[in-house]
Amino acid sequence: MSIIHVQDLSKVYRIVEKDPGLAGSFKALFRPRYKDILAVDRISFTIEPGELVGYIGVNGAGKSTTIKMLTGILLPSGGAVRVLERDPYQQRVPNARDIGVVFGQRSQLWWDLPLIESLNFIQRIYEIPPASFKRRLDEFAETLELKALFGTPIRNLSLGQKMRAELAATLIHDPQVVYLDEPTIGLDLLVKERIREFIKAQNRQRNVTVILTTHDLGDIEEICQRVIMIDAGRIIYDGPLSLIKARFGKFREITLETASPIGLFALPTGAEIVQQADQRLTLRFDRTVTTASQVAAAIMNQLEVADFSLAEPDLASIVKQIYSGALHA
Amino acid sequence: MNRLRHLFNVYGAVLAAVPKFYTAYRAWVWMEFVVQILAMVVLYFFWQAVYASGGALGGLTFQQTINYVMLAQMLMPLVENRLIFNFGWMLREGQIAIDLLRPMDFQARLYVDAVGNLFLNLLVKAPLLIMAVVFFQVQLPRDVTTWLVFIVALALGHAVMFFFDWIFSCLAFYSTETWGLSVVRVAVVTFFSGAIVPLQMMPHWLQTTANLLPFAQSVYVPVSFLSGVTPSSAAAQAWLIQLAWLIGLGVISRLVFRRSLRKITVQGG
């Protein structure tokens, strides 16, 4: 039984088009000219309990709009959403009890008050039994390293500490579905790593369903088994991360270091030069045409190779490829 | 019973949070104190001059008028709320997304918050009331009944004003110009609520207008009981009128809000 069900979901924003200047403002006030913007265009997908789904796309692709419709803040213009058997917009309050949301750009914590005050408030409004609240608090004190921060006002927390606090506030009522809208934005690598570990652990231990939007493909690679990619309001890919890599990552890069400066050499078939330095050569090849060993062997026949390495394509380059139209071709 | 415990838990938490934020406004509270003491001095001498030639004005004696205007100017800021600024800010910053995702009724939450603030304000204003009695000849009722009548009328009047402000604040969904709107609102409400002069002193057509508007329910009605302008025997009728306003505006406010929410676009992200 799927936990989230999205069918032909659309959102149209109607905005007032305004000419520049004061005169334009007046004109817009009395005779508004509307322009419809299709932010989400008939998307459909289902998500099963316990899935970790990465929802990615460039800025303005419709990611946040989708999340807002899933959480029940935004009224869809068309189509249907079911989350935990409910319509999240019509049944916003019951839905809110069973979900958790992190908006990376804003906070649910009280800015001027110590963290523990916000958490106590959350305990009361979600009616978390004291025993399980305490258990969760102890757990988060450990896994999110919050122990020393409970008494600190939010305004005195660093960005990374704040995000850890947000995650605690979002998961403490044991939600079944968690939406994380850019949870690692602006964080350093170490904090990102810890947050990714935490999310994975929560998913493993409690089978919580996670929908994650991010620009950081490292998040996706480390956390998600499934990727939904959206562009201009349409889903352009929905499937396992491994498949996307296999399908679009047909290029490999091989980097060779030579013992002496590189002289003239013949390029192996199916390979092209990416970068060439004094004693260093990077080649790209299509692995459906040739193999790594063929390329390496061809070079080694001509040059004295001291070392070489093979790189898998990262998701960033794959996404770039998809965006630039490889999918439609 | 469970439902009751649930409501107590959830909205009790909202109420308990009010004093924690109140301290943030402490400097503001003191400023208001100074301003109100000055206002009391001005009001006292102004009305003394008006009554110098003796007699009654609008059927009110000097004592009744002094009671009324002093209490009204103390109470006025209490029924005022910053709802439209709140809405404007929440919409501009997109913070409304967070608040809509709390597992409770959005309007009920803000109402409980407003009640908590009203109560705290009353406590903080107590010294001002004592000053009014000691230095400015204000006479407070000595019987419990009048106080009870006042408290009920104040609670009802406050709710009427809250629902009016709620409807008004929904304009923030349609216009980002919340400051200008609120300036107009303050001017209109201050005058027609009877915060400056009791309704009796207004020309007939203004009185009629004031009675057709909800604002008098929040200042004039409770203050007129406390100042002895209206006898407490008129309480039942006054409460019923307040209740009618409350229900009417309450229903409209929910409809308007539901309508406005469809327009929401939550900035950013």
Interface residues (C-beta under 8 A of the other chain):
Chain A: Y13 S64 K68 T71 G72 I73 L74 L75 R92 V93 P94 A96 R97 I99 V101 F103 G104 Q105 R106 S107 Q108 W110 D112 L113 E117 F121 R124 I125 Y126 E127 D181 E182
Chain B: H6 N9 V10 G12 A13 V14 A16 A17 K20 F21 A24 E93 G94 Q95 I96 A97 I98 L100 L101 R102 P103 M104 D105 L261 R262 I264 T265 V266 G268 G269
